[in-house]
Amino acid sequence: MHGHDHRYGPTESGTVLLDLGADTGALIVHTGRRLHKREIEISRTDQPDGPRTHSAVRERVVRDGVFHSAVYPDLPAGLYTVWWDERTPAGAISVTGGAVAEFVWPSSAPPGEG
C-alpha cells in the first residue's frame, strides 16, 4: 500500500476514462468498503523489483448500486502482481490489450503476509 492520502469523493457512472487499444488494457481491483481510501500497488510480474504504480480505492456509484475499487486505466498488456503490502503479493492478473481485467481483493491475508 502506498502512504499518501488522496481526497477524492465518490465517482459517478461515466467518470472514469479507460484508454484501451491493441497493446493497452485496464485493470479494476474490487475491494469492498473496508479498503476505502487505501492505495493498492501493482507491478509487472516480469519486473519484480521494477516500478510499481498505485491507485486509491474509491467509492463507485453505478446504475446497479455502489461498489469500491481501484482502477488502473491504461496498462501495457502483460501479467501483473497486485500487492497486499510492500512485500506480499495478493495475487496476479493478466491484462490483455483492448480489454478490462478484474481482480477481486482476497477476503483474508495471503500466506506469509508481511
C-alpha positions in Angstrom: 0.0 0.0 0.0 1.2 3.5 -0.8 1.3 6.0 2.1 -0.1 9.4 0.9 -3.8 10.3 1.2 -6.0 11.1 -1.8 -9.1 13.2 -1.1 -11.4 12.0 -3.8 -15.1 11.8 -3.4 -17.3 9.1 -4.9 -17.2 8.7 -8.7 -20.4 8.5 -10.8 -21.1 6.4 -13.8 -19.1 7.6 -16.8 -16.4 9.5 -14.9 -13.6 7.0 -15.4 -12.0 7.0 -18.8 -10.2 3.8 -19.9 -7.7 4.0 -22.8 -8.0 0.6 -24.4 -6.2 -0.5 -27.5 -4.2 -3.2 -29.3 -1.5 -3.4 -26.6 -3.2 -1.4 -23.8 -5.7 -2.7 -21.3 -7.1 -1.7 -17.9 -7.4 -3.3 -14.5 -10.1 -2.9 -11.9 -9.4 -4.2 -8.4 -12.6 -4.8 -6.5 -12.1 -4.4 -2.7 -15.2 -3.8 -0.7 -15.8 -0.8 1.6 -13.2 -1.7 4.2 -10.3 -0.6 2.0 -11.9 2.7 1.0 -9.2 5.4 0.5 -6.3 2.9 0.7 -3.9 2.7 -2.2 -3.1 -0.6 -3.8 0.1 -1.1 -5.7 0.6 -3.2 -8.8 3.7 -4.1 -10.8 4.7 -6.1 -13.9 5.3 -9.7 -12.8 8.3 -10.0 -15.1 9.9 -7.0 -13.3 9.7 -8.0 -9.5 12.0 -5.1 -8.5 10.7 -2.7 -11.1 8.5 0.3 -10.7 5.1 0.0 -9.1 2.0 2.0 -9.8 -0.8 2.7 -7.3 -4.4 3.7 -7.3 -6.7 4.7 -4.5 -9.7 2.7 -3.6 -12.8 4.9 -4.3 -16.5 4.6 -3.9 -18.0 4.0 -7.4 -21.7 4.9 -7.9 -23.2 3.0 -10.8 -26.6 2.1 -12.1 -26.7 -1.1 -10.1 -25.5 0.4 -6.8 -22.3 1.3 -5.1 -19.0 -0.6 -5.0 -15.4 0.1 -4.1 -12.4 -0.4 -6.4 -9.1 0.8 -7.5 -8.8 1.5 -11.3 -5.7 1.4 -13.4 -6.9 2.9 -16.7 -4.1 2.3 -19.3 -1.7 -0.6 -18.7 0.6 -2.2 -21.2 -0.7 -5.8 -21.8 1.1 -8.4 -19.6 1.0 -10.2 -16.3 0.7 -8.0 -13.1 1.2 -8.6 -9.4 -1.3 -7.0 -7.1 0.4 -6.2 -3.8 -1.2 -6.9 -0.4 1.6 -4.8 1.3 5.1 -3.8 0.4 6.5 -7.3 0.4 3.5 -9.7 0.0 1.6 -10.3 -3.2 -2.2 -10.6 -3.0 -2.2 -12.3 -6.4 -1.6 -12.0 -10.1 -3.8 -10.9 -13.0 -3.3 -10.9 -16.8 -4.1 -7.7 -18.6 -4.9 -8.1 -22.2 -4.8 -5.3 -24.8 -8.3 -3.9 -25.6 -9.9 -5.4 -22.5 -10.6 -4.7 -18.9 -9.2 -7.3 -16.4 -10.9 -7.6 -13.0 -9.2 -8.8 -9.7 -11.1 -9.5 -6.5 -9.2 -8.5 -3.4 -8.7 -11.5 -1.1 -11.0 -11.7 1.9 -8.1 -12.8 4.1 -4.4 -12.2 4.2 -2.3 -14.4 1.9 0.1 -17.0 3.5 3.3 -15.3 4.6 1.8 -11.8 4.9 4.5 -9.4 5.9 
